[in-house]
């Protein structure tokens, strides 16, 4: 239910935050003038005039600091800091409004200070309660998201271990896409037509369209036009009778090694989207195939460059590129795909430098531990394993549990690690700052020029 109505809950959260902000303004007035106050009490009507500017300013401030983004793996501290920054910005704007717009009114500075402090505390506390309620729901199987791990080996296995240790994150792994059948026990290795159908089936589990999961379409569909006719449609995929032969041909093409890997990934994606074998969800499967090709060919054995994010940043260009491919103007589509790949790789390179700088800051915070100490080794490990517990840290560092515990305690005291489970036993810690860098990576690739992203929601598929 939460997944199907995420936009509604985003607006609901904003409305709840603004109600808290308005309540804090009234509370600040009451505390200032009705608790041990001697003197003339100014009328509340003067302060009520500021409620509308406050709601508008705080609404924009909370949006500006992206407080309503999905944050399953984000740090509580980073969210609280964003709330404090947004409220501080709001107070500065409010003071400016009072100074230049409401010159005839005399507002208490103490009211503003009390309002700032209570607004930060109230919103941060309410969000902590809300996040904890979501974590409890996820532990019981609600508000789940589904993921496919692209890649293999120890890095992929560690991602799987982290997600299994954090059921409160609510990310359910459908399987692993890699060039070798090396999936751990209990995880399905995905490959071939049947396994692509399995990916699709799992993506639709628990949704209103669950009946469509894994089902190759048996009727013609189209994009655009009307519900009843393909007239005026933007794109009409291949007839249903041609889907299976074309998918078999596509899988065989993916196994080839006699052409450049980037070109192969571009052609695989465009061809899959042209076949459009499912009634819905084709884009998610098609994006996964890009990374399957890049990993199998050895171009991205350890990292998945956010190519799909770069493509989505220019939605109109992406659609034009697919159209060019279908009109056999392959160079036009290749140009768009290569530019998106280059943009994502360049930003990923910047991310490497930012992670190095973050590690340097961690070492400074931890008072520069000896290079051979468990704490120093753990700092080196954190970018590869951002969520740790004592057992996994001891295994990765090849030290005793006690040495791992002492290293974790040292980094936790210095602010490098933050405990995320809230339990006394079976605790886990995540490194502070890394997930924020990953969020910045997504936004930077989506807005390469510093402007607004041009993404748009995919159009509904029409069937007849």
C-alpha positions, 0 to 999 in steps of 0.5 A: 500500500505504501509503495502504491501510494508513495506520492500521497505519503510524500504530500502527507508528510509535508503537510504533517511537517508544516502543521508541526511548524505552525504549532511551534510558532504558536508554542513559541508565542505562548512560552514567551508571553504566557509563562512567567512574563511580566508586562503587556502581552502583544496580541496574538493576531500580530503573530498570526500574520506570520503563519502564512509566510512561515508555511510557504517559506518552510515548505520551500526550504524542506523541498530545497533540502530534499527532505522527502527523498527515499531514504532507506539507507540514509543516516538519521543524523544526516536527516536531522542536520538537513532539518536543522539547515532547512529551519535555519534557512527558513528563520533567516528568510522569515526575519527578512520578511519581518524586517522589510514587509512587516515594518510596523510590527515589533516581533520578539527575537526570543520568540524567533529563537524559541520557534527555531529550536522547537521546530527543529526538535519537533520535526526531527523527532516526528521523522524519527518516529515515522522512520522507526514505524516504517522500519518495523513495517518492513521487518514484517514484510510491508513497504518492500522494494525489489532489487536485482544484484548485478555482478558476482563474487565477494562484492555482490555477496557482501551486498546481499549480506548487508541487505539480509542483516537489515530487514528494516531497509525493506529491500528484497533481492530477486536474484543475481545477474552475472556472467557466471552461475555463482549465486549464494544459497537461497538466491536465484541466478538470473539469465536467459528468457525464463529467468528474465521472466522470473525477474519481471514476475518478482517485480510485480509481486504484491502489486495490483498488476501481479497477474502480469508478472512474468507473462509474455504479452499475448496481444498487441500493445502500443504507447500513446494513442487512446485506450481503444485504438493505436491511431496516433500512437508514438510507438507500436512494438512487434506483434506478439507472435514474434516476441519469443523468436526475437528474445531468443535471438537477443539472448544469443546476441548478448553472448557475442564477443566480437563487437565493442561492449558499449555498442553491444549494450546499447543495441541490447537495450534498444532491441529489448525496448523495441520488442517490448515483451511485457505489458509493463515493466520493460524499462526496468528489465531493459536497464538491467540487461545493459549492466549484464552486458558490461559486466560479462564483457569485463568493462564494469566488473566491480561497479555499475555506472548509473547509465540509466540515470543519465539517459533519464536525465534527457528523456526526450533525447532518450526517446528520440534515440530509441526512435532513431534505432527503430528507423535504423539510424543506429549511429544516432542512438549510439551517440546518445548512449555513449554520451550517457555512458561517458557522463555516468563514468565521469561522475563515477570518477568524481565519486572515487575522489570524493570517497577518498576525501571522505576517508581522509576526513574519517581518519582525521575524526578518528585522530589518525589511527596507526596504519596497521590498527584495526580502526585504520583498516576498517576505514579503508574497508568502509566504502566497500562495506558501508554497513558492518557488525562485529562479526563481519568486521572481524572476518573482513579484517582478519582480527578477533571479535574483540579487536573488531569491537574496539575498532567499531567503538572507536569509529563510533565515538569519533562520528565515523560510524553510526549505530542503526538498529537501536538494539542492544544485541545484534547491532550494526553500524553504517558509515556517516556520509557515504550514502549522501555521496551516492545520493549526490551522484544520482542527482549530479548525473540527472542534472549534469549542467546544474539545472533541473532534470528533464525526467518524465513519468513513462506513459501508460501502455495501451492495449487492445 
